Structure formats: C-alpha cells, structure tokens
Amino acid sequence: MLTSIGKTLLTGFITILPIVLTIYLLYWLAVSSESVMSGALHLIYPDLVYFPGLGVIVGLIVVFLVGLLMKAIIVRQLFVFSEQILYKLPLIKVVYRAMRDLFDFLSPKKDGLGRVVTVKINGIEMIGFITQEDTSKLSLSFKNRESVLVYLPMSYMIGGFTVLIPRKDISHCPMSMEEAMRFVLTAGIAGKKENKS
C-alpha cells in the first residue's frame, strides 16, 4: 500500500513540477520586468498614471525596438564595438563571452552551426550538435579539414563533451535542435513526437 502511495505521489510530482517551474519562470520574468520598468518609468515620467502590467508592456516594446534597431548597420557596429570593450574587462569578459556564445549557439543559424547530428564512436551512436564546421578558425592543434567540432551533451544537464570528429563518423539527424536537446537531456524519455494528421 505504501509503495502504491509513493508511486502515486511521484507521478503527481512529475506531472506538476514542470508546469509549476514554467509558470514560476514566467512569473519571475514578468515581476522582474514590472519592477525594473516601473522604476524607470517613474523616473522619466513622475506624474505617469501607472497600472499593473504597464512595466511588462513597456519591457516588451523596448525588446522589440532593440530588435528593430539591430537591423541597422550603424547600430550593429556600435554593438560590436561595445562588446569588444566588455571582452577586455576582467571577470565580466568570462561571464559575458560564455553567455554570448551560448545564445549564439542556440539562435537560428544560416551556416548550419548547431545542426543536429549522430556521432558514431566505436560502434556507439550519440546525438550531438555541430559547434564549429570550419576548423581553420580553431587553434593550430585542432585544424583538420576532415573533421568538425561537435558538442555531445550529457543527460539531465550534468555537462557534456566537445570533441573533434571526422566527417565520415557523423551523419545528419532528422530532429530539430529543440527536439534533440529535450531527447538527450531526459535520457531519451522524451521521445520524438509523431505528427498526427
């Protein structure tokens, strides 16, 4: 009986926890945006009639405007220049570069980087993501035109390996990055969803 109760509780936790964490993350983003933007709005417009949610709305407008501005060549050049300054600051350069590289990797690419592949090593196949197709950009010891740099994530977000793999040992994997990442991080529990017509 206790085993049955334990299994039922575990099923409940597994069902509820992802929903609760997702809602909490969205709530935290909304509250943070509301707090920051409300303070900024009161500084700029002290007599502004403020209502709950205005900070979130203004935050979304600011993000959208930044996205529009980044389409201008001058703004992009100014952004690159400011990034170069950040890359020279101690400690900040380490954190910022790591965050920038991660978001660049996850963002849509036109050159195939981040492409999902299967890697074959000693008869074992693993799912990986191409992080560097052109190895001439790497240090001298990694320059090999017959190989590509592939990131092999470990399950349950406990790390991963970046390996230089010969092109002959990799093949295309018909999964989107989102599907593949979910599949790997859950140790294959989250299988590829079939499209039902």
Secondary structure as the mmCIF struct_conf table of DSSP 4:
data_model
#
loop_
_struct_conf.conf_type_id
_struct_conf.id
_struct_conf.beg_label_comp_id
_struct_conf.beg_label_asym_id
_struct_conf.beg_label_seq_id
_struct_conf.end_label_comp_id
_struct_conf.end_label_asym_id
_struct_conf.end_label_seq_id
HELX_RH_AL_P HELX_RH_AL_P1 LEU A 2 ILE A 44
TURN_TY1_P TURN_TY1_P1 PRO A 46 ASP A 47
TURN_TY1_P TURN_TY1_P2 PRO A 52 GLY A 53
HELX_RH_AL_P HELX_RH_AL_P2 LEU A 54 LEU A 69
TURN_TY1_P TURN_TY1_P3 MET A 70 LYS A 71
BEND BEND1 ALA A 72 ALA A 72
HELX_RH_AL_P HELX_RH_AL_P3 ILE A 73 LEU A 86
TURN_TY1_P TURN_TY1_P4 TYR A 87 LYS A 88
BEND BEND2 LEU A 89 LEU A 89
TURN_TY1_P TURN_TY1_P5 PRO A 90 LEU A 91
HELX_RH_AL_P HELX_RH_AL_P4 ILE A 92 LEU A 106
BEND BEND3 SER A 107 SER A 107
BEND BEND4 LYS A 110 ASP A 111
TURN_TY1_P TURN_TY1_P6 LEU A 113 GLY A 114
STRN STRN1 VAL A 116 ILE A 121
TURN_TY1_P TURN_TY1_P7 ASN A 122 GLY A 123
STRN STRN2 ILE A 124 GLN A 132
BEND BEND5 GLU A 133 GLU A 133
HELX_RH_3T_P HELX_RH_3T_P1 THR A 135 LYS A 137
BEND BEND6 LEU A 138 LEU A 138
HELX_RH_3T_P HELX_RH_3T_P2 LEU A 140 PHE A 142
TURN_TY1_P TURN_TY1_P8 ARG A 145 GLU A 146
STRN STRN3 SER A 147 PRO A 153
HELX_LH_PP_P HELX_LH_PP_P1 MET A 154 MET A 154
HELX_RH_3T_P HELX_RH_3T_P3 SER A 155 MET A 157
BEND BEND7 ILE A 158 ILE A 158
STRN STRN4 GLY A 160 PRO A 166
HELX_RH_3T_P HELX_RH_3T_P4 ARG A 167 ASP A 169
STRN STRN5 ILE A 170 HIS A 172
BEND BEND8 MET A 175 MET A 175
HELX_RH_AL_P HELX_RH_AL_P5 MET A 177 LEU A 185
TURN_TY1_P TURN_TY1_P9 THR A 186 GLY A 188
BEND BEND9 ALA A 190 ALA A 190
HELX_LH_PP_P HELX_LH_PP_P2 GLY A 191 LYS A 196
#
